[in-house]
Structures are given as structure tokens and as C-alpha cells.
Amino acid sequence: MVGKYYSVEQIAEMIEMHPKTIQRYIREGKLKAQKIGKSWRVSGHDLSTFVEGTDGFLRSEASGGLQDIIMAAATRLPRPYILESR
């Protein structure tokens, strides 16, 4: 199975939060992540679950959700890492 994984920095930019806040959410278990090498990676599914589970806290009322956030950030960010699950 192939999935998209985002770095802490990419997520912070997408949802307009400080990277330390994202790291804290990972540490507290609020955001599921996997340690790959020395850095944390969050799957697209886990990111979607996190954003949708915040009851709109991370989304503005004008936003259509995670897809709009990702599409808006796509022009500013490098392509996500593609990793193969085994």
C-alpha cells in the first residue's frame, strides 16, 4: 500500500500553526504520526482525521475542509514523501 506522508513543517504551513504546536499534538497523541528516520511523518488519512476531529477549530467557515487547505498549500510546498508500507 502506498500512502502520502507529510512532515511537521508541511502540516504547520498547511494549517497555519507553529511546528512546535504540531509536535506537541503528536507528543500528546492528538495527532497520529510515525517516526521515519529522525523526523515525524503524518499520513494524509491521519491528518484528515485530525483536522475533521477538531470540530472546525482549524478550518475557517469559508474553507471547504482539508482538501482546500492542502490545495492552497500545494503551490508553496514540495511534493509529499511517498512511502511504501510493508
Secondary structure, 3 states (H helix, E strand, C coil): CEEEEEEHHHHHHHCCCCHHHHHHHHHHCCCCCEEECCEEEEEHHHHHHHHHCCCCCCCCCCCCCHHHHHHHHHCCCCCCEEEECC
